[in-house]
Amino acid sequence: MARQRLAAELTAAGIFDGVVGDAVLVVSELLSNAIRHARPLPGSNLRLSWDLTDGAVEIAVTDGGAATRPMTAQATVSSLGGRGLDIVDYLARNWGVRTDDAGLTVWAVVAAPADGQNHRCAAPVRGPGRRKRVPGR
């Protein structure tokens, strides 16, 4: 639902279709990592937000953190996973991790054409409850 909302807002802002697809894929990867590897925020939630301004869309996913910090991995050809942040690294202008009182936030900035307007959104993402911690995140 949140990915469709992001796609609709970016399309309505006149953002190039390829950029919309890249931003939606980055959201998917960041949400998937948070669901798979991290604890939820209070209420079994994650927080997804984006900010479209000045030719870029900044995407942020906040969770309750995990035993390790998110980082790119060297997945083997036969690995079933471990490529998510490599995909984010490829598609985003830059990305990073920050912690604060809210939890751990992984953010990425995807280049997008400027349209002279600022668009902001924050959408809570309902989680399935406590998640198993997985080493390597």
N, C-alpha and C positions, 0 to 999 in steps of 0.2 A: 504494500500500500504506500509506504513512504517513498519507495523508488519511483512509483508511478506519479506521485505528487511532485517529486523533484523534476522528473522528466517533463511533466506538464508545465511547471513554472519556468523551466529553462526554455522550452519551446515557445511559450507565450512571450518570453523576453527577447525572442529572435535569435537565440543561440543556435549555431550550426549543429545539424543533426549528429555529426560525428562526435562533437564535444558532449552533447547530451548523452550519447551512448557511453563515452568514456567516464563521465561523471556518475552515471548509474552503475557502471561496473565497479568503480571505486567504492561507492556506497555498499554495494553487495559484498565486496571483499572485506571491508572494514566491519560491517555488521556480522558477517559469517565468523570472522576471527573473534569478535567479542562474544558471540553466542557459544562458540566452541571452546574458547580458552579462558574466559574470565568469569568472575563473579558478577552477578547483576547489581545494579543500584538498588536502594531500598524500594520495595514494592515489586520486586522481580522485573525491573525495567532496565532498558538501555536508553541513552539519549542520542538522537541523531539531530544534527543541525547543519544548516548550510547558509552561506552568505555569498550572494552574487553581487560583485561590485568591481569596478576598475579593471575589466577584462579578465577576471578570474572568478572561479567559484571555489570557496573554501568549504570543505566538508569535514565534519568532526563527529566522531562517535565516542561517547563517554560510557564507561562501564565501571564496575566496582574493583577493577584491578585483578591481578593474578600473581602467582609466585615469581614469574619472570616478566621482563619488559618485552613488548613486541619488537621483533627485528627480522630482517630478511634472512632466509635460510638457503643453504646450498642443497636443493632437492636433487635426488638422482633421477635419471630418466624413467626408472620404474616406480618412483615414489607416487603414492596416491594423493598426496597433499604437500604442503610446504611452499607453495608458489604464490600465495595470495599477496604478500607484501612486495614480492618481486613485480607482480602485475601493477600494484599501486605505484611502486617506484618508477616503472616504465611510463605509466600514463600521467602521473602527476608532475607538475613543475618542481615541487618539493613536498615532503611529508615529514612528520615527526610525532613525538610522544610527549605529553606533558601531564603532570599530576598536580592536583589541587584538592581542596576540601570536598569537591564533588566526586572525585574518583580519578580514574586514568582516562585520558583522552588521546585518541589517535586521530590526527588531522592530516589532510592532504589538500593541496591547492592545484586545481586543474585549470589550465589556461582556457579562457573563453573570450570571444569578442566583446568589446565594451559596447553597451547600448545607451549609456548616459543615465541609466536608472539603477537604483539600489534595490535589491530584493532580499528579504530575510525571512527565514522560516526556522522553527524548531519543532520537532515532532517526537513525542515519546514513542518508544518501541517496546511493546509488551513482550516480556521474556517468558520462558516456560518454567521459571523458578530457578532453583540453584543449579548450577552447571558444574560438571566435572572439570577439575583443573587438569590441564594437559601440559607436560613439560615442553619447553621450547618456545613459549610465547613470551 
